[in-house]
């Protein structure tokens, strides 16, 4: 019994050490760098277009905010009431 326990212990240690080995083929990528807000390009955001929206899609009559317009999610039709 004691011999089997030693064999189990050394097998567990072997697999632990083998699993902790560092892979030499690991590619290290540099961290992303931030952009200066004063010189960064301006991005167009359109949350309610037919390609981006699922639940709220802008039509000519529903009054959804236009592209790049501010959105107030605390007013109708965005605010909802739960039970």
Secondary structure, DSSP 8 states (H G I E B T S, - for coil): -HHHHHHHHHHHHHHHHHHT---TT-----------TTTS------TTSTTT-SSS---SSS----TT----TTSTTT-----
